[in-house]
């Protein structure tokens, strides 16, 4: 199992003194044979690294900022590979106000590593929106275990194959739990 909250920040960089004696920064990119894409985005590299650390049947829950879900280029490649090579079964959309950096928008990706296959492992992704109309603060209204009771019930850790949506476009548009098929996501 890997449970991780990698440091947030758009890019990795290194400071150095150039030939004129001035300070410069340069983006760091990681070119690893076991990574799906080369990028200077720290979170995307952490997701790739975590996936490489997992045993064939290993499981991970990784906190990532919103940009990991929507960034193009390497981000798109990594998301597609994650859907194909792991069972990315759940995304928990976290509320703002639970981290020291104000306004951070984050999610938790839950995925199980799998052996190589010609077919994608992810068939559907269950999505729990715990951000809309929810507000927490670190001091006055911190996130507590009890706040996650509905998510845990919907997540159904005893039998993930028996999940039921609480969101319905007509019957319950305020429901927080729904699924998206692999085809809808790609």
N, C-alpha and C positions, 0 to 999 in steps of 0.2 A: 504494500500500500504506500502511496505517496499522497500526503496532504500538504499543500504548499500555498503560501501567500508571497509570491516573488515581489521584489521591490518594484514600485511603479516609476515610470519615467519613460519618455518616448524612445530615446536612443542611448546606446552605450557610446561613450567617448573617452578619449585619453588626452590629458594635457601634457604638453612638452615645450621645451625651449627651442626655437628655431635657430638657424645659423646667424641671424642678426641679434640674437639674445632676447627675442620677444616671445611671450607666451602664446601658444596656439593650441587649439583643440582639433582633434581628428576623430571622425566616427570610427568606432570599432565594429567590424563585422566578423562573424564566426563562420569559417568555412570548414565544416566537419562533414566527413563522408556519411555519417549516420543521420544528418539533418536533411529534411526535405527541401529547405530553401536557405539561401544565404541572406541575412538581414542584419541591420544594426539595431533593430527593435528588440529591447531587452525581454519584454514579455513573450514575444513570439519565440525567441531563443529559449526561454525557460520552458515553455510548453513543449518544444521539440526535445529539449534535454530530459525533461520529466518522462516523456514517452519512451525515450531510449533507455532510461533507467529501469523501466518496468519489466518484470518477467512476462512471459507470453500470456499468462492469465492475470497479470497484475492490474490493480485498480488505482485510480487517481481522482482527487478532487483538488482543483487548482483555481485560486482567485485570480482573475484577470480584469483589466480595465475594459471599458466598452470598445476601445479601438481594436482590440484583438478580434472582436466579432465582426467588424465592419471594414477594416483596412484592406485596401486593394493590394495588388502585386504579390509580394511574399506572403502577406496575411491571407490572401485568397487561396494561394497554393497550400499553405499550412492547414487552413480550415478544411479544404477538400481532402487532403491526405488524412487528417484526423478522422473525418467521416468515413473514409474508405478503409483505413487500417486499424481503427479502434471502434468500439461501440460507444460513441458519444451519445449517451442515453438521456442526460439531464443537464439543463442550464437553469441555475437559480439566479434571478436578477435581484441584486442586493439594493437596499435603500441607500440614499445618500445620508451622511451624518454619522456613519459608524466607524469611519477612519479619522485619524488626526488631521489629514489634509482635507480641508473643507471642500465639499462638492464633488468628491471623487465618485465616479460612477463605475461600479464593479459588478462582476458576475462570478459565479462558481461553475466551472465546467466539471462534470462528473463523467469519466470515461473508463472503459475497461480495455486493456490491451488484448490483441488477438494475433493469432498466427497469420502468415501471409495467405491471401485468398484472391481469386480472380474477381470475386464479387465484393461490393462494399459491405462492411460489417454493420454499419449504422443503418437501421431500417426506419427508425423514427426517433426524434428528439423531443423529450418532454420538457416543457418550459414553464417555470413558475415565476410570475411577475410579483415580486415582493417590494417593488419600488413605487408603483403608481399609487398615489394617495397615502403613502406611508412615510412617516418621518421619525427618525431617531437622532439623538444627540449623544455624545460620549458621557456627559454628566447628568443632564436632567431627564433624559429618556433613553437610556442605553438599551441596545438590543439584548434580549434575554432568551434563554432556552425556550420559555413558554411562548414567545413570539413566533417560534418556528414550528409550533405544534401542527398547524394545518399543512405546512409544507411536508413535514415528516409523514403525516398521514397520507397525503397525496403521493409522495415518493414511494411509499409502500415497500420499505426495504426487505420485508419478508418474501414478497412475490412481485417483482417489478413487472411481470407480464399481466398482472391484474389491475393495472392502473385505470382510473376513470377520470375523464376531464371534468373540471368544474366550470370552465368557460364554454359558452355557447353563444354564437352571434345573436340569435333571437331570444332564447330562453334565459340566458344568464351572461350578459355582456360584462358584468363585473367580476366574473369568476377569474381566478388567477392561474389556473392549471390547464394547459392544453398541449397537444402534440402536433408536430410537423413531420411529414414524411420526408425521407431522403430526397425524393423527387422534388418536393416543394422547396427544399433548401438548396438544391443544385439547379 
